[in-house]
Amino acid sequence: MAITIYNLVKEFGDPPTRIIHGLSFAIGDGDFLSISGRSGSGKSTLLYLISTLDKPTQGSIVIDGMDPAEMSVEALHHFRNTNIGFVFQFHYLLPELTALENVILPARNTGQHEAMHEDALTLLGEFGIEDKQNHLPSQMSGGEQQRVAIARALIMKPKYIFADEPTGNLDSVNGRIVMDLLTRVNRERGTTLVVVTHEPEYAKMAEREIFLVDGYIDQVTENTTVGA
């Protein structure tokens, strides 16, 4: 398994309030997993733990044989930059950079931005927004900005994509476009995809759905008709 989660616990505050209660499961290479549940169920907290953006209070997360909690700050930063892409509800594009410059941004951290220029154009073309390459975020629609954010997440060819409510700020048409793009990335590139969503329709697009209730796994559904 690519990612193994064992007895995961997350608490906040003093006295501590437990948000995630001893969860254990695994995510295989190339899987598409959705995490769903009502507001406050712990969806985003769980995603941040799995994706190395936060550390558990108890338990362990092992990714490709490594425990992020045991990595140095420098090693963890390098691991994230080369293996993980993030997509959030809000696109977090830099307003002073063009679409193309925003896509290439992660490659600047490794000095590969010039070599990634053609790859970035290819991604924008695949997502139907190559004509927006020189536009600033303020000159693009919300759906176009989110597509740029997905291209940015993919530029380093990560093994994993973690998406937190990627359609939450979009209308239904653009939300479906974004989910179709993420699904295509999973199927065509073999990228392991974990998506948090409160939309039942989008959760069912995944091969497997974990439904949380108050920080516990209430149900795991295998969507065997996906891709049929």
MOKABEL-V514646 format. One record per pair of residues at least 24 apart in sequence whose ideal C-beta (glycine too) atoms are under 10 Angstrom apart, sorted by sequence separation. I is the first residue (numbers start at 1). J is the second residue. D is the distance in whole Angstrom. If there is no record, write none. Layout:
i-><I & I>
j-><J & J>
d-><D & D>
This chain:
i-><1 & 2 & 3 & 18 & 52 & 82 & 100 & 103 & 123 & 124 & 127 & 143 & 145 & 146 & 161 & 175 & 178 & 179 & 182 & 1 & 2 & 3 & 19 & 20 & 25 & 52 & 81 & 99 & 123 & 126 & 145 & 161 & 176 & 180 & 1 & 2 & 3 & 19 & 20 & 23 & 80 & 81 & 103 & 125 & 143 & 175 & 176 & 179 & 1 & 2 & 19 & 23 & 52 & 53 & 82 & 123 & 124 & 127 & 142 & 143 & 147 & 154 & 172 & 175 & 179 & 1 & 2 & 3 & 52 & 81 & 82 & 120 & 123 & 126 & 142 & 143 & 146 & 150 & 154 & 161 & 167 & 168 & 2 & 20 & 51 & 80 & 81 & 122 & 123 & 141 & 142 & 145 & 146 & 149 & 153 & 166 & 168 & 172 & 176 & 1 & 3 & 19 & 99 & 100 & 103 & 121 & 123 & 141 & 143 & 144 & 147 & 151 & 159 & 161 & 162 & 163 & 164 & 165 & 166 & 167 & 168 & 52 & 53 & 78 & 99 & 120 & 123 & 143 & 146 & 147 & 150 & 154 & 158 & 159 & 160 & 161 & 162 & 163 & 164 & 165 & 166 & 167 & 168 & 10 & 52 & 77 & 78 & 99 & 100 & 101 & 119 & 120 & 123 & 142 & 143 & 146 & 150 & 153 & 157 & 159 & 160 & 161 & 162 & 163 & 164 & 165 & 167 & 12 & 23 & 51 & 53 & 99 & 100 & 101 & 141 & 142 & 143 & 144 & 158 & 159 & 160 & 161 & 162 & 163 & 164 & 165 & 51 & 98 & 99 & 100 & 102 & 120 & 143 & 147 & 157 & 158 & 160 & 161 & 162 & 163 & 165 & 167 & 10 & 24 & 29 & 51 & 98 & 99 & 100 & 101 & 102 & 119 & 120 & 143 & 146 & 150 & 154 & 167 & 10 & 20 & 22 & 23 & 24 & 26 & 27 & 98 & 99 & 119 & 142 & 166 & 20 & 22 & 98 & 99 & 119 & 154 & 165 & 8 & 10 & 19 & 20 & 48 & 98 & 99 & 119 & 153 & 10 & 18 & 20 & 47 & 97 & 98 & 116 & 187 & 9 & 18 & 96 & 97 & 99 & 116 & 187 & 5 & 8 & 16 & 47 & 95 & 96 & 98 & 99 & 116 & 186 & 8 & 94 & 95 & 96 & 98 & 113 & 93 & 94 & 95 & 102 & 112 & 183 & 5 & 10 & 44 & 93 & 103 & 112 & 183 & 5 & 10 & 11 & 12 & 44 & 92 & 93 & 99 & 103 & 107 & 10 & 11 & 91 & 99 & 102 & 103 & 106 & 110 & 3 & 9 & 10 & 11 & 93 & 102 & 103 & 104 & 105 & 106 & 109 & 3 & 8 & 9 & 10 & 99 & 100 & 103 & 104 & 106 & 107 & 7 & 8 & 9 & 10 & 91 & 99 & 102 & 103 & 106 & 107 & 128 & 6 & 8 & 9 & 98 & 99 & 102 & 103 & 105 & 106 & 127 & 5 & 7 & 8 & 91 & 97 & 100 & 101 & 103 & 104 & 127 & 6 & 7 & 8 & 90 & 93 & 99 & 103 & 106 & 6 & 7 & 8 & 91 & 92 & 93 & 99 & 102 & 128 & 5 & 6 & 91 & 127 & 5 & 6 & 90 & 91 & 93 & 126 & 4 & 5 & 6 & 90 & 91 & 93 & 4 & 5 & 89 & 91 & 92 & 127 & 3 & 4 & 5 & 88 & 91 & 126 & 127 & 3 & 4 & 87 & 90 & 91 & 93 & 126 & 2 & 3 & 92 & 1 & 2 & 3 & 4 & 88 & 91 & 1 & 2 & 87 & 123 & 126 & 1 & 2 & 4 & 86 & 87 & 85 & 85 & 87 & 88 & 85 & 86 & 87 & 85 & 86 & 87 & 85 & 84 & 85 & 85 & 85 & 84 & 85 & 86 & 83 & 85 & 82 & 83 & 84 & 85 & 86 & 87 & 88 & 89 & 90 & 81 & 82 & 83 & 84 & 85 & 86 & 87 & 88 & 89 & 90 & 91 & 80 & 82 & 83 & 84 & 85 & 86 & 87 & 88 & 89 & 90 & 81 & 82 & 83 & 84 & 85 & 86 & 87 & 88 & 89 & 80 & 84 & 85 & 86 & 87 & 88 & 89 & 90 & 91 & 87 & 89 & 90 & 91 & 80 & 86 & 87 & 88 & 89 & 88 & 89 & 87 & 87 & 64 & 87 & 63 & 64 & 63 & 85 & 85 & 87 & 89 & 52 & 84 & 85 & 87 & 88 & 51 & 53 & 83 & 50 & 51 & 52 & 51 & 53 & 50 & 51 & 51 & 48 & 47 & 47 & 48 & 47 & 47 & 44 & 43 & 44 & 43 & 35 & 30 & 31 & 32 & 34 & 35 & 63 & 29 & 29 & 27 & 51 & 50 & 34 & 47 & 46 & 47 & 48 & 47 & 32 & 46 & 32 & 45 & 43 & 44 & 32 & 33 & 43 & 32 & 42 & 43 & 31 & 32 & 43 & 30 & 2 & 3 & 30 & 41 & 2 & 30 & 31 & 32 & 33 & 34 & 35 & 36 & 37 & 39 & 30 & 31 & 32 & 33 & 34 & 35 & 36 & 37 & 38 & 29 & 30 & 31 & 32 & 33 & 34 & 35 & 36 & 37 & 29 & 30 & 31 & 32 & 33 & 34 & 35 & 36 & 29 & 30 & 31 & 32 & 33 & 34 & 36 & 28 & 36 & 46 & 27 & 34 & 27 & 34 & 36 & 37 & 46 & 27 & 36 & 43 & 45 & 34 & 35 & 36 & 43 & 34 & 43 & 46 & 33 & 34 & 36 & 41 & 42 & 45 & 34 & 35 & 41 & 42 & 46 & 34 & 40 & 41 & 42 & 43 & 32 & 33 & 34 & 35 & 36 & 37 & 38 & 40 & 41 & 42 & 32 & 33 & 34 & 35 & 36 & 37 & 38 & 40 & 41 & 42 & 31 & 32 & 33 & 34 & 35 & 36 & 37 & 38 & 40 & 41 & 42 & 31 & 32 & 33 & 34 & 35 & 36 & 37 & 38 & 30 & 31 & 32 & 33 & 34 & 35 & 37 & 41 & 37 & 28 & 37 & 28 & 37 & 27 & 37 & 35 & 36 & 37 & 25 & 27 & 36 & 25 & 36 & 23 & 33 & 34 & 3 & 23 & 34 & 2 & 3 & 21 & 32 & 20 & 23 & 25 & 21 & 22 & 23 & 24 & 20 & 21 & 22 & 23 & 32 & 19 & 20 & 21 & 22 & 25 & 32 & 18 & 19 & 20 & 21 & 18 & 20 & 17 & 10 & 9 & 8>
j-><25 & 26 & 27 & 42 & 76 & 106 & 124 & 127 & 147 & 148 & 151 & 167 & 169 & 170 & 185 & 199 & 202 & 203 & 206 & 26 & 27 & 28 & 44 & 45 & 50 & 77 & 106 & 124 & 148 & 151 & 170 & 186 & 201 & 205 & 27 & 28 & 29 & 45 & 46 & 49 & 106 & 107 & 129 & 151 & 169 & 201 & 202 & 205 & 28 & 29 & 46 & 50 & 79 & 80 & 109 & 150 & 151 & 154 & 169 & 170 & 174 & 181 & 199 & 202 & 206 & 29 & 30 & 31 & 80 & 109 & 110 & 148 & 151 & 154 & 170 & 171 & 174 & 178 & 182 & 189 & 195 & 196 & 31 & 49 & 80 & 109 & 110 & 151 & 152 & 170 & 171 & 174 & 175 & 178 & 182 & 195 & 197 & 201 & 205 & 31 & 33 & 49 & 129 & 130 & 133 & 151 & 153 & 171 & 173 & 174 & 177 & 181 & 189 & 191 & 192 & 193 & 194 & 195 & 196 & 197 & 198 & 83 & 84 & 109 & 130 & 151 & 154 & 174 & 177 & 178 & 181 & 185 & 189 & 190 & 191 & 192 & 193 & 194 & 195 & 196 & 197 & 198 & 199 & 42 & 84 & 109 & 110 & 131 & 132 & 133 & 151 & 152 & 155 & 174 & 175 & 178 & 182 & 185 & 189 & 191 & 192 & 193 & 194 & 195 & 196 & 197 & 199 & 45 & 56 & 84 & 86 & 132 & 133 & 134 & 174 & 175 & 176 & 177 & 191 & 192 & 193 & 194 & 195 & 196 & 197 & 198 & 85 & 132 & 133 & 134 & 136 & 154 & 177 & 181 & 191 & 192 & 194 & 195 & 196 & 197 & 199 & 201 & 45 & 59 & 64 & 86 & 133 & 134 & 135 & 136 & 137 & 154 & 155 & 178 & 181 & 185 & 189 & 202 & 46 & 56 & 58 & 59 & 60 & 62 & 63 & 134 & 135 & 155 & 178 & 202 & 57 & 59 & 135 & 136 & 156 & 191 & 202 & 46 & 48 & 57 & 58 & 86 & 136 & 137 & 157 & 191 & 49 & 57 & 59 & 86 & 136 & 137 & 155 & 226 & 49 & 58 & 136 & 137 & 139 & 156 & 227 & 46 & 49 & 57 & 88 & 136 & 137 & 139 & 140 & 157 & 227 & 50 & 136 & 137 & 138 & 140 & 155 & 136 & 137 & 138 & 145 & 155 & 226 & 49 & 54 & 88 & 137 & 147 & 156 & 227 & 50 & 55 & 56 & 57 & 89 & 137 & 138 & 144 & 148 & 152 & 56 & 57 & 137 & 145 & 148 & 149 & 152 & 156 & 50 & 56 & 57 & 58 & 140 & 149 & 150 & 151 & 152 & 153 & 156 & 51 & 56 & 57 & 58 & 147 & 148 & 151 & 152 & 154 & 155 & 56 & 57 & 58 & 59 & 140 & 148 & 151 & 152 & 155 & 156 & 177 & 56 & 58 & 59 & 148 & 149 & 152 & 153 & 155 & 156 & 177 & 56 & 58 & 59 & 142 & 148 & 151 & 152 & 154 & 155 & 178 & 58 & 59 & 60 & 142 & 145 & 151 & 155 & 158 & 59 & 60 & 61 & 144 & 145 & 146 & 152 & 155 & 181 & 59 & 60 & 145 & 181 & 60 & 61 & 145 & 146 & 148 & 181 & 60 & 61 & 62 & 146 & 147 & 149 & 61 & 62 & 146 & 148 & 149 & 184 & 61 & 62 & 63 & 146 & 149 & 184 & 185 & 62 & 63 & 146 & 149 & 150 & 152 & 185 & 62 & 63 & 152 & 62 & 63 & 64 & 65 & 149 & 152 & 63 & 64 & 149 & 185 & 188 & 64 & 65 & 67 & 149 & 150 & 149 & 150 & 152 & 153 & 151 & 152 & 153 & 152 & 153 & 154 & 153 & 153 & 154 & 155 & 156 & 156 & 157 & 158 & 156 & 158 & 156 & 157 & 158 & 159 & 160 & 161 & 162 & 163 & 164 & 156 & 157 & 158 & 159 & 160 & 161 & 162 & 163 & 164 & 165 & 166 & 156 & 158 & 159 & 160 & 161 & 162 & 163 & 164 & 165 & 166 & 158 & 159 & 160 & 161 & 162 & 163 & 164 & 165 & 166 & 158 & 162 & 163 & 164 & 165 & 166 & 167 & 168 & 169 & 166 & 168 & 169 & 170 & 160 & 166 & 167 & 168 & 169 & 169 & 170 & 178 & 181 & 159 & 182 & 159 & 160 & 160 & 185 & 191 & 193 & 196 & 160 & 192 & 193 & 195 & 196 & 160 & 162 & 192 & 160 & 161 & 162 & 162 & 164 & 162 & 163 & 164 & 162 & 162 & 163 & 164 & 164 & 165 & 164 & 164 & 165 & 165 & 162 & 159 & 160 & 161 & 163 & 164 & 192 & 159 & 160 & 160 & 194 & 194 & 179 & 194 & 194 & 195 & 196 & 196 & 182 & 196 & 183 & 196 & 195 & 196 & 185 & 186 & 196 & 186 & 196 & 197 & 186 & 187 & 198 & 186 & 159 & 160 & 187 & 198 & 160 & 189 & 190 & 191 & 192 & 193 & 194 & 195 & 196 & 198 & 190 & 191 & 192 & 193 & 194 & 195 & 196 & 197 & 198 & 190 & 191 & 192 & 193 & 194 & 195 & 196 & 197 & 198 & 191 & 192 & 193 & 194 & 195 & 196 & 197 & 198 & 192 & 193 & 194 & 195 & 196 & 197 & 199 & 192 & 200 & 210 & 192 & 199 & 193 & 200 & 202 & 203 & 212 & 194 & 203 & 210 & 212 & 202 & 203 & 204 & 211 & 203 & 212 & 215 & 203 & 204 & 206 & 211 & 212 & 215 & 205 & 206 & 212 & 213 & 217 & 206 & 212 & 213 & 214 & 215 & 205 & 206 & 207 & 208 & 209 & 210 & 211 & 213 & 214 & 215 & 206 & 207 & 208 & 209 & 210 & 211 & 212 & 214 & 215 & 216 & 206 & 207 & 208 & 209 & 210 & 211 & 212 & 213 & 215 & 216 & 217 & 207 & 208 & 209 & 210 & 211 & 212 & 213 & 214 & 207 & 208 & 209 & 210 & 211 & 212 & 214 & 218 & 215 & 207 & 216 & 208 & 217 & 208 & 218 & 217 & 218 & 219 & 208 & 210 & 219 & 210 & 221 & 210 & 220 & 221 & 192 & 212 & 223 & 192 & 194 & 212 & 223 & 212 & 215 & 217 & 214 & 215 & 216 & 217 & 214 & 215 & 216 & 217 & 226 & 214 & 215 & 216 & 217 & 220 & 227 & 214 & 215 & 216 & 217 & 215 & 217 & 215 & 215 & 215 & 215>
d-><9 & 8 & 4 & 10 & 6 & 9 & 7 & 10 & 9 & 7 & 6 & 10 & 9 & 6 & 7 & 7 & 9 & 10 & 10 & 4 & 6 & 8 & 10 & 6 & 10 & 10 & 6 & 7 & 9 & 8 & 9 & 8 & 8 & 8 & 7 & 6 & 9 & 5 & 6 & 9 & 10 & 9 & 10 & 10 & 10 & 9 & 8 & 6 & 5 & 5 & 9 & 10 & 7 & 8 & 9 & 8 & 6 & 9 & 6 & 6 & 9 & 10 & 9 & 7 & 10 & 8 & 8 & 9 & 6 & 5 & 7 & 10 & 4 & 9 & 6 & 8 & 7 & 7 & 10 & 9 & 9 & 9 & 8 & 7 & 8 & 10 & 7 & 9 & 9 & 9 & 8 & 10 & 9 & 9 & 9 & 7 & 8 & 9 & 10 & 9 & 9 & 10 & 7 & 9 & 8 & 10 & 10 & 10 & 8 & 8 & 7 & 9 & 10 & 5 & 9 & 7 & 9 & 9 & 8 & 7 & 8 & 9 & 9 & 9 & 9 & 7 & 6 & 3 & 9 & 7 & 6 & 7 & 10 & 9 & 7 & 7 & 8 & 7 & 8 & 6 & 8 & 9 & 9 & 8 & 7 & 8 & 8 & 10 & 9 & 9 & 9 & 9 & 7 & 6 & 8 & 5 & 7 & 9 & 8 & 7 & 5 & 5 & 5 & 5 & 5 & 6 & 7 & 8 & 10 & 6 & 8 & 5 & 4 & 9 & 7 & 10 & 10 & 10 & 7 & 6 & 8 & 7 & 8 & 7 & 9 & 7 & 10 & 8 & 5 & 7 & 9 & 9 & 6 & 7 & 9 & 9 & 7 & 8 & 8 & 8 & 9 & 10 & 6 & 8 & 9 & 7 & 7 & 7 & 9 & 9 & 7 & 9 & 6 & 7 & 9 & 8 & 8 & 6 & 8 & 8 & 8 & 8 & 10 & 9 & 9 & 5 & 6 & 6 & 10 & 9 & 8 & 7 & 6 & 8 & 9 & 8 & 10 & 8 & 9 & 9 & 9 & 10 & 6 & 8 & 8 & 10 & 6 & 8 & 9 & 10 & 7 & 9 & 6 & 10 & 10 & 10 & 7 & 8 & 9 & 8 & 7 & 9 & 6 & 7 & 10 & 7 & 9 & 9 & 7 & 10 & 10 & 8 & 9 & 5 & 10 & 10 & 9 & 9 & 8 & 6 & 9 & 9 & 9 & 8 & 7 & 9 & 4 & 10 & 8 & 9 & 7 & 9 & 9 & 9 & 9 & 10 & 10 & 8 & 6 & 10 & 6 & 4 & 7 & 8 & 6 & 9 & 6 & 8 & 7 & 6 & 5 & 8 & 9 & 8 & 9 & 10 & 6 & 8 & 9 & 10 & 5 & 5 & 8 & 9 & 9 & 5 & 8 & 9 & 6 & 9 & 9 & 4 & 9 & 10 & 5 & 8 & 5 & 6 & 7 & 9 & 10 & 8 & 5 & 9 & 10 & 6 & 9 & 8 & 5 & 9 & 9 & 7 & 4 & 8 & 10 & 9 & 10 & 9 & 6 & 10 & 10 & 4 & 8 & 10 & 6 & 8 & 6 & 9 & 6 & 7 & 7 & 10 & 10 & 9 & 9 & 10 & 9 & 7 & 5 & 5 & 6 & 8 & 8 & 9 & 5 & 6 & 8 & 8 & 5 & 8 & 9 & 9 & 6 & 7 & 8 & 9 & 7 & 7 & 10 & 7 & 5 & 10 & 9 & 4 & 9 & 10 & 7 & 8 & 8 & 9 & 9 & 8 & 9 & 9 & 5 & 9 & 9 & 7 & 8 & 9 & 8 & 9 & 10 & 6 & 6 & 10 & 9 & 10 & 10 & 10 & 9 & 6 & 10 & 8 & 9 & 10 & 10 & 9 & 5 & 8 & 6 & 9 & 3 & 9 & 6 & 8 & 7 & 9 & 9 & 9 & 8 & 4 & 6 & 9 & 5 & 9 & 9 & 7 & 9 & 9 & 10 & 7 & 9 & 5 & 8 & 7 & 8 & 7 & 8 & 6 & 9 & 9 & 10 & 7 & 5 & 5 & 5 & 6 & 4 & 5 & 4 & 10 & 9 & 9 & 6 & 8 & 7 & 8 & 7 & 7 & 7 & 9 & 7 & 9 & 8 & 9 & 7 & 8 & 8 & 8 & 5 & 4 & 6 & 10 & 10 & 10 & 10 & 9 & 5 & 9 & 9 & 8 & 10 & 8 & 7 & 9 & 9 & 8 & 9 & 8 & 10 & 9 & 10 & 10 & 10 & 8 & 10 & 7 & 8 & 10 & 9 & 9 & 9 & 4 & 9 & 7 & 10 & 9 & 8 & 6 & 8 & 8 & 5 & 9 & 5 & 8 & 7 & 8 & 10 & 9 & 10 & 10 & 10 & 9 & 10 & 8 & 10 & 9 & 7 & 6 & 10 & 7 & 9 & 9 & 10 & 5 & 8 & 8 & 7 & 10 & 10 & 6 & 10 & 10 & 5 & 5 & 10 & 8 & 8 & 8 & 8 & 7 & 7 & 8 & 9 & 9 & 8 & 9 & 10 & 9 & 8 & 9 & 7 & 9 & 9 & 7 & 5 & 10 & 8 & 7 & 8 & 7 & 8 & 10 & 7 & 7 & 7 & 6 & 5 & 5 & 5 & 5 & 6 & 8 & 10 & 6 & 7 & 8 & 7 & 8 & 8 & 7 & 6 & 9 & 8 & 8 & 10 & 6 & 8 & 8 & 7 & 8 & 6 & 9 & 10 & 10 & 8 & 9 & 7 & 7 & 4 & 9 & 9 & 7 & 8 & 9 & 10 & 4 & 6 & 8 & 10 & 8 & 9 & 8 & 5 & 8 & 7 & 9 & 4 & 9 & 9 & 4 & 10 & 6 & 7 & 10 & 8 & 6 & 9 & 10 & 6 & 8 & 9 & 10 & 6 & 4 & 5 & 7 & 7 & 8 & 7 & 6 & 8 & 8 & 7 & 8 & 8 & 5 & 5 & 5 & 5 & 5 & 4 & 8 & 9 & 9 & 10 & 6 & 7 & 8 & 7 & 8 & 7 & 6 & 9 & 9 & 7 & 10 & 7 & 9 & 7 & 9 & 9 & 9 & 10 & 10 & 9 & 9 & 9 & 8 & 10 & 10 & 10 & 9 & 10 & 9 & 7 & 9 & 9 & 10 & 9 & 8 & 9 & 9 & 6 & 8 & 10 & 9 & 9 & 8 & 7 & 8 & 9 & 8 & 9 & 10 & 5 & 8 & 6 & 8 & 9 & 5 & 5 & 10 & 8 & 9 & 10 & 5 & 9 & 9 & 7 & 10 & 10 & 8 & 9 & 10>
